[in-house]
Amino acid sequence: MNSNHINLKGLDRIELESYVQSWGEPKYRAKQLMSWIYQKGISDFESMTNLPKSFRHTLSSQATISRTEIVTSSVSTDDKSIKYLFRLSDGKQVESVLMFDQQRITACLSSQFGCAMGCQFCATGKMGFFKNLTTAEILDQFMGIEQELGREKSITNVVFMGMGEPFANYKPTIKAIRLLCNPETIGMAERRITVSTVGLAPQIRRFANEGLKCKLALSLNATTNADRSQLMPINFQFPIDEILSATKHWAKTTGELATLEYVLIRGINDRTKDAERLCQLMANLPCKLNIIPFNEIEDSNFQRPDANAIENFQKIITQNHYVAPIRFSKGNDITAACGQLRTIYHQAGKTMTGMI
Ligand code: SF4
């Protein structure tokens, strides 16, 4: 991609209107461009036959529409998930995962390359942070996967649970969500999008006021500040009380149930007293709980609890009348499960350690 060319993918309607007007074209060209970019998946301006020839030439010399290349993909042995490695225009590589569950086809998208949050149970956290993805780079993952799926199937749900903390890249992520949900582009229902956060309290409150009907998942994973700070350093900045209060605000403002995610780790957060405290934390919060048995990663001593311990933990929660399904992540055998994404990439002769 020529770096002097403006990338039209990722511009919202108003930005695109002002761009076409800057070339003396009427506003409705923006709608035509959106249809070519997102609905028809065309990135060659010369093929956009309802645009005047002269404007097509201008666009070809001044603008571009990014496409992200899929470098590799791996399919899990149960055929229920596919991990994609995308090469961004700057050569960096990010991963996205596609999961099949009956009629539901969920794309798990990355919002950052690497992650600064440093959660101890997560391979991406161990990679460190490299950059925020642009709105176009987030959308490119979605569109690249859609293209791979072909005409017969479509993504039905999106979760922002790939590499990175979406609220640490707030504006590009929200803009990507709005473009995904715009009927003039992809037209995905807001309810089918879930944003998962480690608990950036100010952004959770801000998200409540976006007017979006998307879902919110809070990655809790511990029931005391001492334990949570060990697992998730962000807890020093935003302790449990504060993130639950922000999540409650979100639930009240949107009228939705929040989802608490609880990665269950042997001997760390799977004790009876953890389950009991978890019930107390949930008592005043409109929420449901997902118990996620830990997916083992390299360079970590953490282990998944055995089946009995997982069941016992769940039993205590359900005896207290909370819904608490156990979610075994898909794609463990291709390291595509929750917390396993980490990229190996080569840049300027340098190999970054990481995932795949
Ligand atoms: S769990 Fe999410 S926020 Fe935490 S380090 Fe991993 S990618 Fe970052």
Residues whose N, C-alpha, C, O or C-beta is under 5 A from the ligand:
A	BS01	SF4	C115 M117 G118 C119 C122 T124 G125 G162 M163 G164 E165 V198
